[in-house]
Amino acid sequence: MRAKPFIKWAGGKRQILKHLVNSLVKFKNYHEPFLGGGALFFELYNKKLINKAYLYDYNIELINTYNIVKNNVFSLINELKNPLYKNEKEAFYKIRSLEVNDNIQSAARFIYLNRTAYNGLYRVNSQGKFNAPFGKYTHINLVDQEKLLLDSKALQMAELLACDFSEVTKYAKKDDLIYFDPPYQPLSKTSNFTGYTDKCFDENDQIRLAEIFKGLVAKGCNVMLSNSNTKLIHELYANYNIEEVYANRAINSKGNGRKKISELIVRSWKSKQIRLFRPQEQVISSISNR
Ligand SMILES: C[S@@+](CC[C@H](N)C(=O)[O-])C[C@H]1O[C@@H](n2cnc3c(N)ncnc32)[C@H](O)[C@@H]1O
C-alpha cells in the first residue's frame, strides 16, 4: 500500500500529480507551504525522493492533526473508535459545536468532521469556527488504520509548521524543492473556494506569493507552483516555465457542478521532460478531489 492523504481536501492535487512529478529536478529538502491533504508530499515519499520535509499550513487544527498522526497515531486510532463518532446528523452537529482542548481529541474531531461533512469541505466562518453542514453519506471509513499507520511513518521525516507560507523563506536553502499550492485565484467573483481559513486569500496574497517565489529562486531553490489559468498568474510568473494541464474541478463554492478546466504549473527550472499537455492524457476518471 502507498501513503496517501488521510483527509479529503478541496483543491486536492490527485488529478494533476502525474504532471507535478513528471519533470522534477534533483533536490535536497522538500517544502510544501500550503499543505492541505499533502498529496505531493505522500507521492514523493512513496517514490523515496524525500529525506527531510518541511510542511506548513495556516490552519492550526490541520497541522495539529498531522502532528498527532506523526507522534500519537495509536492513541488517535483508539480515540476514533469511540462510539461517540457516529455518522449521524445529531452526533455531527454535537461534535461540530464542541470546544476541544485535548490535542488527540481535536485531531479525531478534525478527521471525523472531514469524513462526515458535506463534500469533505473544511469551511470556517469569520470567527474561524468550522461551519460545513452534515454530508449525509451512507458509508464512511472513519478509522482507516492501515493508511494512518503508513502516513505516520511518512511523517517521521517531516517538520510540521502552523504558519503563513512566507515562513518558508526561513527554512528553505539552496537546492531545496518548494511546491506552492495556494488557494487558487478565483476565475470569477462567485467561483472557486478560498475559505479554508478565517482569512481570505486575495490578490495581494497572490502578489506576495510571487515575490516569495522570486526570492527563493534567487537563493538557488527549485520552485514549483500550481494555480488557476488567469491573466494575473500569467503576468506574475511570466519569467518562468508555465505548463497548462487539465483537471475536473468544482465550478462553484457549493461543489455541485464540475467541469474540466485548465490549470497552470509554474516551474523555476527548464526541463526537457516537461511534455506539452496532450488531450488523451486527461485524468478524468474521478470527480472527487482525492
Ligand atoms: C489548495 S489547498 C492545498 C491543497 C493541497 N496541496 C492538497 O493536495 O490537498 C490550500 C491550503 O493553503 C492553506 N492556506 C491558506 N492561506 C494560507 C497562508 N496564508 N499560509 C499558509 N497556508 C495557507 C489552506 O489552509 C489550505 O490547506
Ligand as a Chemical Component Dictionary entry (heavy atoms), coordinates in Angstrom:
data_LIG
# 
_chem_comp.id                   LIG 
_chem_comp.type                 NON-POLYMER 
_chem_comp.pdbx_formal_charge   0 
_chem_comp.three_letter_code    LIG 
# 
loop_
_chem_comp_atom.comp_id 
_chem_comp_atom.atom_id 
_chem_comp_atom.alt_atom_id 
_chem_comp_atom.type_symbol 
_chem_comp_atom.charge 
_chem_comp_atom.model_Cartn_x 
_chem_comp_atom.model_Cartn_y 
_chem_comp_atom.model_Cartn_z 
_chem_comp_atom.pdbx_ordinal 
LIG C1  C1  C 0  -5.236 24.426 -2.317 1  
LIG S1  S1  S 1  -5.090 23.954 -0.645 2  
LIG C2  C2  C 0  -3.746 22.880 -0.719 3  
LIG C3  C3  C 0  -4.085 21.568 -1.338 4  
LIG C4  C4  C 0  -3.010 20.516 -1.125 5  
LIG N1  N1  N 0  -1.822 20.759 -1.885 6  
LIG C5  C5  C 0  -3.552 19.128 -1.414 7  
LIG O1  O1  O 0  -3.031 18.411 -2.261 8  
LIG O2  O2  O -1 -4.526 18.776 -0.750 9  
LIG C6  C6  C 0  -4.535 25.405 0.100  10 
LIG C7  C7  C 0  -4.099 25.320 1.563  11 
LIG O3  O3  O 0  -3.499 26.574 1.912  12 
LIG C8  C8  C 0  -3.763 26.879 3.268  13 
LIG N2  N2  N 0  -3.566 28.323 3.425  14 
LIG C9  C9  C 0  -4.427 29.354 3.148  15 
LIG N3  N3  N 0  -3.840 30.547 3.372  16 
LIG C10 C10 C 0  -2.578 30.284 3.793  17 
LIG C11 C11 C 0  -1.465 31.090 4.171  18 
LIG N4  N4  N 0  -1.535 32.433 4.156  19 
LIG N5  N5  N 0  -0.314 30.483 4.528  20 
LIG C12 C12 C 0  -0.221 29.126 4.549  21 
LIG N6  N6  N 0  -1.248 28.291 4.212  22 
LIG C13 C13 C 0  -2.401 28.868 3.837  23 
LIG C14 C14 C 0  -5.167 26.380 3.493  24 
LIG O4  O4  O 0  -5.380 26.100 4.867  25 
LIG C15 C15 C 0  -5.198 25.104 2.594  26 
LIG O5  O5  O 0  -4.906 23.960 3.352  27 
# 
loop_
_chem_comp_bond.comp_id 
_chem_comp_bond.atom_id_1 
_chem_comp_bond.atom_id_2 
_chem_comp_bond.value_order 
_chem_comp_bond.pdbx_ordinal 
LIG C1  S1  SING 1  
LIG S1  C2  SING 2  
LIG S1  C6  SING 3  
LIG C2  C3  SING 4  
LIG C3  C4  SING 5  
LIG C4  N1  SING 6  
LIG C4  C5  SING 7  
LIG C5  O1  DOUB 8  
LIG C5  O2  SING 9  
LIG C6  C7  SING 10 
LIG C7  O3  SING 11 
LIG C7  C15 SING 12 
LIG O3  C8  SING 13 
LIG C8  N2  SING 14 
LIG C8  C14 SING 15 
LIG N2  C9  SING 16 
LIG N2  C13 SING 17 
LIG C9  N3  DOUB 18 
LIG N3  C10 SING 19 
LIG C10 C11 SING 20 
LIG C10 C13 DOUB 21 
LIG C11 N4  SING 22 
LIG C11 N5  DOUB 23 
LIG N5  C12 SING 24 
LIG C12 N6  DOUB 25 
LIG N6  C13 SING 26 
LIG C14 O4  SING 27 
LIG C14 C15 SING 28 
LIG C15 O5  SING 29 
# 
